Every structure is written in structure tokens, then in C-alpha cells.
Amino acid sequence: MVETYLRLEKLKTVDLASFEFPVSQRLLGQILGLSPVHINRTLKELEQDRVLKKHRSHLEVYDPPRMIEEAEFDAEYLNDELSGLKARLARL
């Protein structure tokens, strides 16, 4: 969810408090390798903890810093620099 927000932010101004996230619980489970039941329980827990709420096609984030902290998300790999790619291509 954090990664989706950061990628959207590169394309257009997006408000972290509420943004489009048209991914079903089933698809989210497939992407993460988790069961839909686990995804549902996790989302309910995040909602009870007042971190975020997932609606059908968007997220409402009540506590953005906590969401990022809970995710232990490191956005370093999302940079736009190609230096790592250039180095790998040079070795080929």
C-alpha cells in the first residue's frame, strides 16, 4: 500500500490520507502470498488500531507515519536513478 502510494505520487499529486487502491483482498493475498482470510484479519486489525481503512477501491489512512512504520518500508529501491542498472549491464 505504501509502495502503491509512492508510485502514484511520482505520476500525480496524491493525498496519502485517501487514495485510490483498486486491489481486492483476494488479489492482495495473491500478490503477497497470503490467504484472503489473513489479509482480511490484518485489514480489520489495522482499522481497529486506527491506522487505515480499506474501502472497495480506495484507502483511507488515518495515521500515515504509523502505517509506514508498521510496514517497515524502505523506498530506497524506488529511486529513479539507473546507476545500478548501468553497472549490471556493464558486467554482461
N, C-alpha and C positions, 0 to 999 in steps of 0.2 A: 504494500500500500504506500509505503514511504517512497519506494523506488518509482512507482507509477506517478506519484505527485511530482517528484523531481524531474522526471522525463517530460511530463506535461508542462511544467514550468519553463522548460527550455523552448517550448513551442509557443506558449502564450501565457499571459498572466493568469495564475490560478490561485484561488484562495484556499489555503490549507484547512481552514475551518469547515469548508464544504466544497467538495469537488466531485465530478463525475467519476464513477468507478463501476462500469457496467460489466462486472465479473460475478457470475453466480457462485454460491458456496460450493457447488459441485465442481465447477471449473477451477476455482481457487484451490480446492483439495487436490485436484489432478495436477495442477502446476506445482504445488508444494509437496506432493507425495503423501498427503494426509487424507483421512476419511472425511466425508462431508459431516459426519457426526462430530468429529474432533473440531472441525472448522466452526460448526455451529456453537459448540460449547465455548470455544475460545472467543468468538464474537460476543456471545452473551456475557462472558466474564469481563471483557473489555468495556461493554456497555454498562454493566453493574458498577465497574470501577470508575465510571465517568471519563473514560479515555476517548472512546469513539462509538459511533453507532452506524451500522451499515444498513442503508435502505436498499431498495431494489437495484437502483442504478447509480447511487452515489454514496459518499461517506460524509458523515458529519463528525468532525474531530473537535472534541471538547478541550483536550489537553495536548496540543502538538508536541511540546518538549517531552512529555512523558511517553507519547507514542513512539517518538524517535528513540528515546532511551530504552523502552521496553523491547524494541525491535533490535537493539544493538546494531543499528545500521551504520555502515561505513560507505559513504558515497564516493570514496576516492576513485573507484574504478569507472565511475560515470563521467569522468572528465572528458573534454573534447580534444585532448592532445593525442597525437598519433605517434609520439616518440617510441612508445613500447612496440607498436605495430611495425614501425620502420626498423627497429632493432631486430625483431623476429624475422622480417622479410630479408634482411641483410644476411642472416645465417643460412637462408635456404639456398 
